[in-house]
Amino acid sequence: MVSELSYQNSAGNWVSGLTEDQFNTIYAYQRAFGVRMTRLDTYPWSAFGAVALGTSGGCCEYGVEQLVSFTNTSGFPTAGVRSGAKMSTKAIWHYPAKITDPSTTWEVAGYDPSSDGGYGDKTTAAVINDFGGRQQMVFFTGWATEWSATSSFLQHAYIHWMTRGLFVGARKTYLSAQIDDVHLRTQTYRPLNNYYRSIPKDYQMHADWQVDLNSRLPAGSDFFLELGHNGNGDIIAATNGTNNGDICSPNTAIYYISNDVTPLEYQKPLGSGTSVWPNTPSNYTWSVACASTDDLARWFMNPVNRDAFAHISHTFTHLHENNATYDDINKEILFNQVWLNQTGIANARRFSPAGLIPPAITGMHNGDAIRAWYDNGLRQVVGDNSRPVLRQQDEPFWPLITTVDNNGFDGMVILPRWPTRIYYDCDLPACTTQEWTDLFGGTGSFTDLLALEKSTTTRYLLGLHYDLYMFHQANLRANDVATTTVGTQSGQLSLVQIWTETVVQEMTRLTTWPIVTLKHDDIAQKFLQRMARDQCNPNLAYRYSQDGSQIVGVTVSADGNTCSAPIPVTFPGPASGGAATDDKVGSEPLIKWVALSGSTQTYTLASPVSVRS
């Protein structure tokens, strides 16, 4: 219940929309079945075993900080949130309180003293009440999961407390950092007239760092970078300024004059446009000896190096696709596929043959380009969440599926992907900070930029969003950079490493959750399964003991008891029975992925859960 369902009546008073009789009916239902309630944005008073402190009706004024943290997590152990991990309450109005009835009420979260001295002592932020078997969790704070990382963090307490850790759903933290433009060189925003192309040492440093990072993350974690390759960058390096005609045929890469000056969301009339690719070569003819001339491509031909990362196509030349022809995009995809096979990257342990990172996220309304993707076996691409038309607006946990009306082609899957303040044309912190300031209204230092990235990204991760994140090859520069310190880590760190360390150190400060990366094609399946599962309307029913004092099992169902996607059910401990695949990662609760093919599935808890004494 949020804000006591209150409204301002004709007398100007704030009152609940529920009558006393209605509240009593809810309370009787709670006592009869052991059902728990959570109340958010609630003012402390005797009905909650507490009293509000201070005389200002709450805290805090603009700019005043009063940190909040969990103080007792024993009532929701499966939530995996850390006691004592402090979060900001800036811009969230809240009500510091003191417990007045310790026989019925205990604290689960508290506030630190406020930065303005208005509240000089620690106070209570949230409590659990037990009024003769009627239990409720009450938060004395406003709530804003739509923008607040703090609310997104706190919510996991009541979810696991109310459900007793037994519910339909799965808590998974998927963090995917895709690196576009690999093998190309990038002109940096600052300094002017400067270019950067990442080198083998950069990738080796990231491979070594991934091993170290995973050793520091919670058990069950598996983080890795995903590289988006442009094979023409390799051929440019192999042929540019060389006399390699004996091994490179032709002894030149693909060059053209682009004609893709269009509005961002331009929808190209089908069949229009002018091809810009040269007439020859009409097929990929460069030899492996030519491709391996470049140090970077040769580094990836070593399976040990290659398999440190995930891999995906970013097209051959990076031709912008808004106004491109089918023929040009067919070559962009096909040439890169041949190159990926030739270099062995397509044989990598984590390669996504059905995925694509479109160049600059173009071609998203070009049905000819999308048809070329599809004809070459591609089924899922990434979008750009800063452009609302490329994201599912009604169901943000679903992918967007293209249509002829909106995109010129039916059925291509667009995965949501976030741009960051680590810009494509920057290789150093000073560059990305300057670009943020000049072009995007940023104010402050690189530290301020990272603080925004941390708050924004952790809110998405705490909200269990699987959206991917966008980076570029220049952001990998590490081999010759100055030492940077991020929390517990110091060393020569790239922008990607600095960003990742900032985010994952914050997540591990707050939670015990494993952090996992899935390759592009696999995370696409998670999005598609979520969409299918939601459309099945899954349901879980508790099975009670004869006296109603315990939950002894659950029954899982859905519309027609059939679903094309498995239904995740989280359990507080071992359970048996039914058709399911067990998923137990690190210290996380058991998840059973339940198969429904015409009948319900029933599970018995090894240890019944008490709901009434």
Residue pairs with C-beta under 8 A, 6 or more apart in sequence:
1 37
1 38
1 39
1 40
2 39
2 40
2 41
2 143
3 40
3 41
3 42
4 16
4 18
4 39
4 42
4 43
5 16
5 17
5 18
6 14
6 15
6 16
6 17
7 14
7 15
7 17
8 14
9 15
16 23
18 26
26 37
27 134
29 35
30 36
30 37
30 133
30 134
30 135
30 136
31 132
31 133
31 134
32 548
33 544
33 548
33 611
34 133
34 135
34 548
34 549
34 611
34 612
35 611
36 135
36 136
36 137
36 161
36 162
36 164
37 135
37 136
37 137
37 162
38 136
38 137
38 138
38 139
38 158
38 161
38 162
39 48
39 136
39 137
39 138
39 139
40 139
40 141
40 143
40 158
41 139
41 141
41 142
41 143
42 48
42 95
42 138
42 139
42 140
43 52
43 95
43 140
44 50
44 51
44 52
44 95
44 97
44 98
44 124
44 138
44 140
45 51
45 52
46 100
46 101
48 105
48 127
48 129
48 136
48 138
49 99
49 100
49 101
49 102
49 104
49 105
49 127
49 129
50 97
50 98
50 99
50 100
50 101
50 105
50 124
50 127
50 138
50 140
51 97
51 98
51 100
52 58
52 95
52 96
52 97
52 140
53 96
53 97
53 98
53 119
53 123
54 96
54 118
54 119
56 118
57 95
58 93
58 94
58 95
58 96
59 66
59 89
59 93
59 94
59 95
59 96
59 111
59 114
59 118
59 119
60 66
60 89
60 90
60 93
60 94
60 114
60 115
60 116
60 118
61 116
62 91
63 90
64 90
64 114
64 115
64 116
64 118
65 88
65 89
65 90
65 114
65 115
66 89
66 94
66 96
66 111
66 112
66 113
66 114
66 115
66 119
67 86
67 87
67 88
67 89
67 111
67 112
68 86
68 87
68 88
68 89
68 94
68 109
68 110
68 111
68 112
68 125
68 141
68 150
68 154
69 83
69 84
69 85
69 86
69 87
69 109
69 110
69 112
70 81
70 82
70 83
70 84
70 85
70 108
70 109
70 157
71 83
71 84
71 107
71 108
71 109
71 110
72 83
72 106
72 107
72 108
73 79
73 81
73 82
73 83
73 108
73 157
75 108
75 128
75 137
75 161
76 156
76 157
76 158
76 160
76 161
76 165
77 160
77 165
78 160
78 165
78 570
78 572
78 589
79 156
79 157
79 159
79 160
79 161
79 165
80 156
80 171
80 511
80 512
80 513
80 587
80 588
81 153
81 156
81 157
81 510
81 511
81 512
82 509
82 510
82 511
82 512
85 153
85 509
85 510
86 112
87 149
87 150
87 153
87 154
87 510
88 150
89 111
89 141
89 150
91 148
92 141
92 142
92 143
92 144
92 148
92 150
92 151
93 141
93 142
94 111
94 125
94 140
94 141
94 142
95 140
95 141
96 111
96 114
96 119
96 123
96 124
96 125
96 140
97 123
97 124
97 125
97 127
97 140
98 123
98 124
99 105
99 106
99 107
99 124
99 127
104 129
104 130
104 131
105 127
105 128
105 129
105 130
106 127
106 128
107 124
107 125
107 126
107 127
108 126
108 127
108 128
108 137
108 157
109 124
109 125
109 126
109 139
109 154
109 157
110 122
110 123
110 124
110 125
111 119
111 122
111 123
111 124
111 125
112 122
113 119
113 120
113 121
113 122
124 140
125 139
125 140
125 141
126 137
126 138
126 139
126 140
126 141
126 154
126 157
127 137
127 138
127 140
128 135
128 136
128 137
128 138
128 161
129 135
129 136
129 137
129 138
133 612
133 613
137 157
137 158
137 161
137 162
139 154
139 158
141 154
143 151
144 151
145 151
145 152
145 155
145 459
145 463
147 459
148 459
149 455
149 456
149 458
149 459
149 462
152 458
152 459
152 462
152 463
153 458
153 462
153 510
155 462
156 171
156 462
156 511
159 167
164 551
164 572
164 609
164 611
165 570
165 571
165 572
165 589
166 540
166 542
166 551
166 554
166 569
166 570
166 571
166 572
166 605
166 609
167 540
167 569
167 570
168 538
168 539
168 540
168 556
168 567
168 568
168 569
168 570
169 568
169 569
169 570
170 568
170 570
170 583
170 591
170 593
171 464
171 513
171 570
171 588
171 589
172 464
172 466
172 516
173 461
173 464
173 507
173 511
173 513
173 514
173 515
173 516
174 466
174 516
174 517
174 518
174 523
174 526
175 223
175 461
175 469
175 500
175 503
175 504
175 515
175 516
175 517
176 226
176 466
176 468
176 469
176 517
176 518
176 520
176 523
177 225
177 226
177 468
177 469
177 471
177 496
177 499
177 500
177 517
178 225
178 226
178 227
178 228
178 312
178 357
178 382
178 417
178 468
178 469
178 470
178 471
178 520
179 225
179 226
179 227
179 228
179 471
179 472
179 473
179 475
179 476
179 496
180 228
180 314
180 357
180 424
180 470
180 471
180 472
180 473
181 228
181 230
181 233
181 314
181 318
181 424
181 472
181 473
181 474
182 198
182 227
182 228
182 229
182 230
182 233
182 314
182 473
183 197
183 229
183 230
183 231
183 232
183 233
183 234
183 237
183 294
183 296
183 297
183 473
184 197
184 230
184 232
184 233
184 236
184 318
184 473
185 195
185 196
185 197
185 233
186 195
186 196
186 197
186 424
186 425
186 427
186 472
186 473
186 474
187 193
187 194
187 195
187 425
188 194
188 195
188 196
188 425
188 426
188 427
188 431
188 474
189 423
189 425
189 426
189 431
189 432
189 434
189 435
190 426
190 430
190 431
190 434
190 435
191 431
196 427
196 474
196 477
197 233
197 237
197 296
197 473
198 296
198 473
198 474
198 476
198 477
199 295
199 296
199 479
200 295
200 296
200 299
200 305
201 478
201 479
202 476
202 477
202 478
202 479
202 494
203 296
203 299
203 300
203 305
203 308
203 309
203 476
204 299
204 305
205 478
205 479
205 492
205 494
206 225
206 308
206 309
206 476
206 478
206 494
206 496
206 497
207 305
207 308
207 309
209 493
209 497
210 223
210 224
210 225
210 308
213 223
213 500
213 501
213 504
214 221
214 222
214 223
216 508
217 223
217 504
217 508
217 514
217 515
218 508
218 511
218 512
218 513
218 514
218 515
218 586
218 587
219 514
219 585
219 586
219 587
220 514
220 516
220 585
220 586
220 587
220 588
221 514
221 515
221 516
221 586
222 514
222 516
222 517
223 500
223 504
223 515
223 516
223 517
224 308
224 309
224 310
224 350
224 517
225 309
225 310
225 496
225 517
226 309
226 310
226 311
226 312
226 350
226 352
226 517
226 519
226 520
227 309
227 310
227 311
227 312
228 312
228 313
228 314
228 357
229 311
229 312
229 313
229 314
229 336
229 339
229 340
229 345
230 314
230 315
230 316
230 317
230 318
230 336
231 291
231 316
231 335
231 336
231 339
231 340
231 343
232 253
232 254
232 316
232 317
232 318
232 335
234 291
234 294
234 296
234 297
234 339
234 343
235 248
235 253
235 254
235 286
235 290
235 291
235 339
236 253
237 293
237 294
237 296
237 297
238 244
238 248
238 253
238 286
238 290
238 291
238 293
238 294
238 297
239 248
239 250
239 251
239 252
239 253
239 290
240 253
242 248
242 251
242 293
243 251
244 251
244 290
244 293
245 251
247 287
247 289
247 290
247 293
248 286
248 287
248 290
248 293
249 285
249 286
249 287
249 290
250 280
250 281
250 285
253 317
254 277
254 278
254 316
254 317
254 335
255 278
256 276
256 277
256 278
256 317
256 319
257 276
258 276
258 319
258 320
259 274
259 276
259 323
260 319
260 320
260 321
260 322
260 323
260 324
260 362
261 323
262 268
262 322
262 323
264 387
265 364
265 365
265 387
265 389
266 322
266 323
266 365
267 365
267 366
267 406
267 407
267 408
268 322
268 323
268 365
268 366
268 367
268 368
268 369
268 408
270 367
270 368
270 408
271 368
272 323
273 323
273 324
273 325
273 368
274 325
275 325
275 327
275 328
276 319
276 324
276 328
277 319
277 327
277 328
277 331
284 334
284 335
284 338
284 339
284 342
286 339
286 342
288 342
288 343
291 297
291 339
291 342
291 343
292 298
292 301
292 343
297 343
299 305
300 306
300 343
300 344
300 345
301 343
301 344
303 344
303 347
303 348
306 344
306 345
306 348
307 348
307 349
307 350
309 348
309 350
310 348
310 350
310 351
310 352
310 517
310 519
310 520
311 340
311 345
311 346
311 348
311 350
311 351
311 352
312 351
312 352
312 355
312 356
312 357
312 519
312 520
313 333
313 336
313 337
313 340
313 355
313 356
313 357
313 378
314 336
314 356
314 357
314 359
315 329
315 332
315 333
315 336
315 356
315 358
315 359
316 331
316 332
316 333
316 335
316 336
316 339
317 332
318 359
318 360
319 328
319 329
319 332
319 359
320 359
320 360
320 362
320 363
321 329
321 332
321 358
321 359
321 362
321 363
321 366
321 369
322 362
322 363
322 365
322 366
323 366
324 332
324 363
324 366
324 368
324 369
325 368
326 368
326 369
326 371
326 372
329 363
329 366
329 368
329 369
329 372
329 373
330 372
330 375
330 376
332 372
333 356
333 372
333 373
333 376
333 378
334 376
337 346
337 376
340 346
340 351
341 347
345 351
346 353
350 519
351 519
352 519
352 520
352 521
352 522
353 377
353 521
354 377
354 378
354 379
354 380
354 521
354 524
355 378
355 379
355 380
355 381
355 519
355 520
355 521
355 524
356 373
356 378
356 380
356 381
356 382
357 381
357 382
357 520
358 364
358 369
358 381
358 382
361 382
361 383
361 384
361 387
361 390
363 369
363 370
364 370
364 383
364 390
364 402
364 407
364 414
365 406
365 407
365 408
366 407
366 408
367 404
367 407
367 408
367 409
368 408
370 402
370 407
370 408
370 409
370 412
371 409
373 381
373 412
374 409
374 411
374 412
378 412
379 412
379 413
379 524
380 399
380 412
380 413
380 414
380 415
380 520
380 521
380 524
381 412
381 413
381 414
381 415
382 414
382 415
382 416
382 417
382 468
382 470
382 520
383 390
383 391
383 400
383 414
383 415
383 416
383 417
384 390
384 417
384 419
384 470
385 391
385 416
385 417
385 418
385 419
385 467
386 418
386 419
389 406
390 400
390 414
390 416
391 400
391 414
391 416
392 398
392 399
392 400
392 416
395 531
395 534
396 416
396 465
397 465
397 466
397 527
397 530
397 531
397 534
398 527
398 530
398 531
398 534
399 413
399 414
399 415
399 416
399 524
399 527
399 528
399 531
400 413
400 414
400 416
401 410
401 411
401 412
401 413
401 414
402 408
402 409
402 410
402 411
402 412
402 413
402 414
403 409
403 410
404 410
413 524
413 527
413 528
415 467
415 468
415 520
415 523
415 524
415 527
416 465
416 467
416 468
417 467
417 468
417 469
417 470
418 457
418 460
418 467
418 468
418 469
418 470
419 470
420 453
420 457
420 469
420 470
420 471
420 499
421 432
421 436
421 440
421 442
421 449
421 452
421 453
422 432
422 453
422 471
422 475
422 495
422 496
422 499
423 431
423 432
423 435
423 436
424 472
424 474
424 475
425 431
425 435
425 472
425 474
426 432
426 435
426 474
426 475
426 495
427 474
427 475
427 477
427 495
428 477
428 481
428 495
429 446
429 484
429 495
429 498
430 446
432 446
432 449
432 495
433 442
433 445
433 446
433 449
436 442
436 449
437 443
442 448
442 449
450 498
450 499
450 502
453 499
453 502
453 503
454 502
454 503
454 506
457 469
457 503
458 503
458 506
458 507
458 510
460 467
461 503
461 507
462 507
462 510
462 511
466 523
466 526
466 527
468 520
468 523
471 495
471 496
471 499
475 494
475 495
475 496
476 494
476 495
476 496
477 494
477 495
478 492
478 493
478 494
478 497
479 492
480 492
481 492
481 493
481 494
482 492
483 490
483 491
483 492
484 490
484 491
484 492
484 493
484 498
486 493
486 497
486 498
486 501
486 502
486 505
487 501
487 502
487 505
488 505
489 501
489 505
493 501
504 515
507 513
507 515
508 515
512 586
512 587
513 588
514 585
514 586
514 588
516 585
518 526
528 565
529 565
529 566
530 565
532 563
532 564
532 565
533 563
533 565
533 566
533 567
536 558
536 559
536 562
536 563
536 564
536 565
536 567
536 596
537 558
537 559
538 556
538 557
538 558
538 563
538 567
538 596
539 556
539 557
539 558
540 554
540 555
540 556
540 557
540 569
541 554
541 555
541 557
542 551
542 553
542 554
543 551
543 552
543 553
543 554
543 555
543 602
544 550
544 551
544 552
544 611
545 551
545 552
545 608
548 611
548 612
549 610
549 611
549 612
549 613
550 608
550 609
550 610
550 611
551 605
551 608
551 609
551 611
552 604
552 605
552 608
553 575
553 577
553 602
553 603
553 604
553 605
554 569
554 575
554 602
554 603
554 605
555 600
555 601
555 602
555 603
556 567
556 569
556 578
556 594
556 596
556 600
556 601
556 602
556 603
557 596
557 600
558 567
558 596
560 598
561 596
561 597
561 598
561 599
561 600
562 596
562 597
562 598
563 596
566 580
566 581
566 593
566 594
566 595
567 593
567 594
567 595
567 596
568 583
568 591
568 592
568 593
568 594
569 580
569 591
569 592
569 594
569 603
570 589
570 590
570 591
571 589
571 590
571 591
571 592
571 603
571 605
572 589
572 605
572 609
573 590
573 605
573 606
573 607
574 590
574 605
574 606
574 607
575 590
575 592
575 603
575 604
575 605
575 606
576 603
576 604
576 606
577 601
577 602
577 603
577 604
578 592
578 594
578 601
578 602
578 603
579 594
579 595
579 597
579 601
580 592
580 593
580 594
580 595
580 601
580 603
581 592
581 593
581 595
582 590
582 591
582 592
583 590
583 591
583 592
583 593
584 590
584 591
592 603
594 601
595 601
